Structure formats: structure tokens, C-alpha cells
Amino acid sequence: MVFVKATADSEAGLFPSSDLLEAMGRFNEALADAGILIAGDGLKPSAQGKRVRFDGDSRTVVDGPFTPAESLVAGYWLWEVKDMDEAVAWVKRCPNPMTGPSDIEIRPHYELADFESIMTPEAEAVHGRVAGKLAGK
């Protein structure tokens, strides 16, 4: 998963220039043409979001905005690549997604095999049902 980190500008709701919008569109098209783009989108500022805090059985809803901006996510892609090196190579081709300095973070997903040492037959059955439902979308 590839995260475009937020900036003060993205948190203020400032839109990119039309040139940047076109450049990002071409980059997304290249990702799709290469067969690695699964999903991606931009996120509205955190002022329009909420967080749900968990503490045991308690749930507390907290309204945005959240700070600091650079710890937030402004957008994301979900890619299927062979390894981290390929993901880094693609990110290096990306136009700067913000008008000033910005960061893109790349994080691998866990797979069910990663939980093999703690997976019970019951948990495996539930996860198998969920995977089947997602595949049937």
C-alpha cells in the first residue's frame, strides 16, 4: 500500500494545479497499463473525518481535524508489485503529489500466511469466508 502523506495545504483543502492533476492522471494510467494498480484515491481533509478511539469495551468518537498534518494520509494507492524495490521504482516516477515538499510512504500488507503460527482452525474458517465474499464482489 502506498500512502501520500498530508501537508498543511492538503489539510486546508487546497486542490492541486490542473497541470499536477494531469500529471497524476498520466501516472495512474501508467500504473494501470502496467497491471499493478488495484485501487487508489485522494482523501478529503481530516476536518471532515472522525476517529473512533477504543479502550476495552469503550468507544469514543473524536471529530477532526487531526494534527500534525504530516502524520496523516491525504491519498493512497493499492498496488500489486513483485517486491519493495519495484514499488520504490514506481514511486520515484510519481510526480510530486503536493505543491511543496511531500512524502510518500510504502507499506507491505500482511497476508494470512504471516499469521500461520497463531491461526486457529476457527479463525482460518472465518477469514476464508470473508475472502470468499470479497472475491464474489
DOFI-644488 format. One record per residue (C-alpha): x, y, z. Coordinates in Angstrom, 2 decimals. Layout:
<pt><xx>X</xx><yy>Y</yy><zz>Z</zz></pt>
...
***
This chain:
<pt><xx>0.00</xx><yy>0.00</yy><zz>0.00</zz></pt>
<pt><xx>1.31</xx><yy>3.41</yy><zz>-0.95</zz></pt>
<pt><xx>0.33</xx><yy>6.43</yy><zz>1.16</zz></pt>
<pt><xx>0.57</xx><yy>10.04</yy><zz>0.05</zz></pt>
<pt><xx>1.21</xx><yy>11.92</yy><zz>3.27</zz></pt>
<pt><xx>-0.79</xx><yy>15.05</yy><zz>4.02</zz></pt>
<pt><xx>0.61</xx><yy>18.56</yy><zz>4.15</zz></pt>
<pt><xx>-0.72</xx><yy>21.83</yy><zz>5.56</zz></pt>
<pt><xx>-2.03</xx><yy>22.62</yy><zz>2.06</zz></pt>
<pt><xx>-3.87</xx><yy>19.31</yy><zz>1.62</zz></pt>
<pt><xx>-5.33</xx><yy>19.65</yy><zz>5.14</zz></pt>
<pt><xx>-6.52</xx><yy>23.15</yy><zz>4.17</zz></pt>
<pt><xx>-8.40</xx><yy>21.57</yy><zz>1.26</zz></pt>
<pt><xx>-6.30</xx><yy>23.24</yy><zz>-1.43</zz></pt>
<pt><xx>-6.64</xx><yy>21.48</yy><zz>-4.78</zz></pt>
<pt><xx>-3.65</xx><yy>20.68</yy><zz>-6.98</zz></pt>
<pt><xx>-3.00</xx><yy>22.68</yy><zz>-10.13</zz></pt>
<pt><xx>-4.54</xx><yy>21.41</yy><zz>-13.35</zz></pt>
<pt><xx>-1.02</xx><yy>20.55</yy><zz>-14.55</zz></pt>
<pt><xx>-0.44</xx><yy>18.36</yy><zz>-11.48</zz></pt>
<pt><xx>-3.87</xx><yy>16.79</yy><zz>-11.87</zz></pt>
<pt><xx>-2.99</xx><yy>15.85</yy><zz>-15.47</zz></pt>
<pt><xx>0.45</xx><yy>14.54</yy><zz>-14.48</zz></pt>
<pt><xx>-1.06</xx><yy>12.38</yy><zz>-11.72</zz></pt>
<pt><xx>-3.66</xx><yy>11.10</yy><zz>-14.19</zz></pt>
<pt><xx>-0.90</xx><yy>10.05</yy><zz>-16.59</zz></pt>
<pt><xx>0.98</xx><yy>8.35</yy><zz>-13.73</zz></pt>
<pt><xx>-2.17</xx><yy>6.47</yy><zz>-12.69</zz></pt>
<pt><xx>-2.70</xx><yy>5.46</yy><zz>-16.30</zz></pt>
<pt><xx>0.87</xx><yy>4.08</yy><zz>-16.45</zz></pt>
<pt><xx>0.23</xx><yy>2.11</yy><zz>-13.24</zz></pt>
<pt><xx>-2.97</xx><yy>0.68</yy><zz>-14.71</zz></pt>
<pt><xx>-1.27</xx><yy>-0.13</yy><zz>-18.03</zz></pt>
<pt><xx>1.47</xx><yy>-1.98</yy><zz>-16.12</zz></pt>
<pt><xx>-1.21</xx><yy>-4.04</yy><zz>-14.37</zz></pt>
<pt><xx>-0.18</xx><yy>-3.11</yy><zz>-10.83</zz></pt>
<pt><xx>-2.88</xx><yy>-0.60</yy><zz>-9.85</zz></pt>
<pt><xx>-5.62</xx><yy>-2.22</yy><zz>-7.77</zz></pt>
<pt><xx>-7.16</xx><yy>0.92</yy><zz>-6.21</zz></pt>
<pt><xx>-6.35</xx><yy>4.50</yy><zz>-5.33</zz></pt>
<pt><xx>-7.94</xx><yy>7.76</yy><zz>-4.33</zz></pt>
<pt><xx>-7.44</xx><yy>11.08</yy><zz>-2.62</zz></pt>
<pt><xx>-8.88</xx><yy>11.78</yy><zz>0.81</zz></pt>
<pt><xx>-10.65</xx><yy>14.91</yy><zz>1.96</zz></pt>
<pt><xx>-9.03</xx><yy>16.88</yy><zz>4.82</zz></pt>
<pt><xx>-9.18</xx><yy>15.37</yy><zz>8.29</zz></pt>
<pt><xx>-11.51</xx><yy>18.21</yy><zz>9.38</zz></pt>
<pt><xx>-14.19</xx><yy>16.26</yy><zz>7.52</zz></pt>
<pt><xx>-13.31</xx><yy>13.00</yy><zz>9.25</zz></pt>
<pt><xx>-13.76</xx><yy>11.29</yy><zz>12.57</zz></pt>
<pt><xx>-11.70</xx><yy>8.90</yy><zz>14.69</zz></pt>
<pt><xx>-13.11</xx><yy>6.21</yy><zz>16.90</zz></pt>
<pt><xx>-10.92</xx><yy>5.58</yy><zz>19.95</zz></pt>
<pt><xx>-11.01</xx><yy>2.15</yy><zz>21.52</zz></pt>
<pt><xx>-10.30</xx><yy>1.41</yy><zz>25.18</zz></pt>
<pt><xx>-11.53</xx><yy>-2.05</yy><zz>26.14</zz></pt>
<pt><xx>-15.29</xx><yy>-2.02</yy><zz>25.53</zz></pt>
<pt><xx>-15.43</xx><yy>1.80</yy><zz>25.36</zz></pt>
<pt><xx>-15.72</xx><yy>3.66</yy><zz>22.04</zz></pt>
<pt><xx>-15.23</xx><yy>7.42</yy><zz>21.82</zz></pt>
<pt><xx>-15.80</xx><yy>9.41</yy><zz>18.63</zz></pt>
<pt><xx>-13.40</xx><yy>12.30</yy><zz>18.05</zz></pt>
<pt><xx>-14.09</xx><yy>14.91</yy><zz>15.36</zz></pt>
<pt><xx>-11.30</xx><yy>16.13</yy><zz>13.06</zz></pt>
<pt><xx>-9.19</xx><yy>17.99</yy><zz>12.26</zz></pt>
<pt><xx>-6.23</xx><yy>15.96</yy><zz>13.44</zz></pt>
<pt><xx>-2.62</xx><yy>17.06</yy><zz>13.79</zz></pt>
<pt><xx>0.16</xx><yy>17.10</yy><zz>12.86</zz></pt>
<pt><xx>-0.70</xx><yy>17.18</yy><zz>9.15</zz></pt>
<pt><xx>2.41</xx><yy>15.26</yy><zz>8.09</zz></pt>
<pt><xx>1.31</xx><yy>12.25</yy><zz>10.17</zz></pt>
<pt><xx>-1.94</xx><yy>12.00</yy><zz>8.20</zz></pt>
<pt><xx>-2.75</xx><yy>10.36</yy><zz>4.88</zz></pt>
<pt><xx>-4.00</xx><yy>12.53</yy><zz>2.00</zz></pt>
<pt><xx>-4.35</xx><yy>9.74</yy><zz>-0.54</zz></pt>
<pt><xx>-3.41</xx><yy>6.17</yy><zz>-1.30</zz></pt>
<pt><xx>-2.80</xx><yy>3.52</yy><zz>-3.92</zz></pt>
<pt><xx>-3.08</xx><yy>-0.21</yy><zz>-3.56</zz></pt>
<pt><xx>-0.56</xx><yy>-1.86</yy><zz>-5.85</zz></pt>
<pt><xx>0.35</xx><yy>-5.43</yy><zz>-6.60</zz></pt>
<pt><xx>4.10</xx><yy>-5.47</yy><zz>-7.22</zz></pt>
<pt><xx>6.69</xx><yy>-8.23</yy><zz>-7.00</zz></pt>
<pt><xx>8.70</xx><yy>-6.59</yy><zz>-4.21</zz></pt>
<pt><xx>9.56</xx><yy>-3.38</yy><zz>-2.38</zz></pt>
<pt><xx>12.19</xx><yy>-2.45</yy><zz>-4.97</zz></pt>
<pt><xx>9.56</xx><yy>-2.36</yy><zz>-7.70</zz></pt>
<pt><xx>7.28</xx><yy>-0.22</yy><zz>-5.51</zz></pt>
<pt><xx>10.13</xx><yy>2.23</yy><zz>-4.82</zz></pt>
<pt><xx>10.93</xx><yy>2.43</yy><zz>-8.53</zz></pt>
<pt><xx>7.31</xx><yy>3.35</yy><zz>-9.30</zz></pt>
<pt><xx>7.15</xx><yy>5.95</yy><zz>-6.51</zz></pt>
<pt><xx>10.30</xx><yy>7.59</yy><zz>-7.88</zz></pt>
<pt><xx>8.44</xx><yy>8.04</yy><zz>-11.19</zz></pt>
<pt><xx>5.49</xx><yy>9.75</yy><zz>-9.47</zz></pt>
<pt><xx>5.04</xx><yy>13.49</yy><zz>-9.87</zz></pt>
<pt><xx>5.38</xx><yy>15.34</yy><zz>-6.57</zz></pt>
<pt><xx>1.79</xx><yy>14.97</yy><zz>-5.33</zz></pt>
<pt><xx>1.87</xx><yy>18.27</yy><zz>-3.42</zz></pt>
<pt><xx>2.82</xx><yy>21.83</yy><zz>-4.30</zz></pt>
<pt><xx>5.79</xx><yy>21.76</yy><zz>-1.90</zz></pt>
<pt><xx>7.87</xx><yy>19.16</yy><zz>-0.10</zz></pt>
<pt><xx>5.97</xx><yy>15.92</yy><zz>0.47</zz></pt>
<pt><xx>6.38</xx><yy>12.28</yy><zz>1.41</zz></pt>
<pt><xx>5.05</xx><yy>9.03</yy><zz>0.04</zz></pt>
<pt><xx>5.15</xx><yy>6.01</yy><zz>2.35</zz></pt>
<pt><xx>5.18</xx><yy>2.41</yy><zz>1.12</zz></pt>
<pt><xx>3.96</xx><yy>-0.35</yy><zz>3.43</zz></pt>
<pt><xx>3.52</xx><yy>-4.05</yy><zz>2.65</zz></pt>
<pt><xx>0.28</xx><yy>-5.80</yy><zz>3.59</zz></pt>
<pt><xx>0.12</xx><yy>-8.74</yy><zz>5.93</zz></pt>
<pt><xx>-1.01</xx><yy>-11.97</yy><zz>4.32</zz></pt>
<pt><xx>-2.80</xx><yy>-14.81</yy><zz>6.08</zz></pt>
<pt><xx>0.42</xx><yy>-16.85</yy><zz>5.88</zz></pt>
<pt><xx>2.04</xx><yy>-14.26</yy><zz>8.18</zz></pt>
<pt><xx>-0.36</xx><yy>-15.37</yy><zz>10.94</zz></pt>
<pt><xx>0.25</xx><yy>-19.10</yy><zz>10.47</zz></pt>
<pt><xx>1.85</xx><yy>-19.54</yy><zz>13.90</zz></pt>
<pt><xx>-1.23</xx><yy>-18.18</yy><zz>15.72</zz></pt>
<pt><xx>-4.05</xx><yy>-19.13</yy><zz>13.31</zz></pt>
<pt><xx>-6.65</xx><yy>-21.47</yy><zz>14.80</zz></pt>
<pt><xx>-8.91</xx><yy>-23.59</yy><zz>12.55</zz></pt>
<pt><xx>-11.87</xx><yy>-21.40</yy><zz>13.63</zz></pt>
<pt><xx>-10.08</xx><yy>-18.15</yy><zz>12.71</zz></pt>
<pt><xx>-8.94</xx><yy>-19.68</yy><zz>9.41</zz></pt>
<pt><xx>-12.55</xx><yy>-20.64</yy><zz>8.59</zz></pt>
<pt><xx>-13.81</xx><yy>-17.11</yy><zz>9.28</zz></pt>
<pt><xx>-11.04</xx><yy>-15.49</yy><zz>7.22</zz></pt>
<pt><xx>-11.74</xx><yy>-17.95</yy><zz>4.38</zz></pt>
<pt><xx>-15.43</xx><yy>-16.97</yy><zz>4.37</zz></pt>
<pt><xx>-14.54</xx><yy>-13.27</yy><zz>4.29</zz></pt>
<pt><xx>-12.06</xx><yy>-13.78</yy><zz>1.44</zz></pt>
<pt><xx>-14.73</xx><yy>-15.68</yy><zz>-0.48</zz></pt>
<pt><xx>-17.24</xx><yy>-12.86</yy><zz>-0.01</zz></pt>
<pt><xx>-14.70</xx><yy>-10.26</yy><zz>-1.18</zz></pt>
<pt><xx>-13.85</xx><yy>-12.34</yy><zz>-4.25</zz></pt>
<pt><xx>-17.56</xx><yy>-12.53</yy><zz>-5.11</zz></pt>
<pt><xx>-17.99</xx><yy>-8.72</yy><zz>-5.28</zz></pt>
***
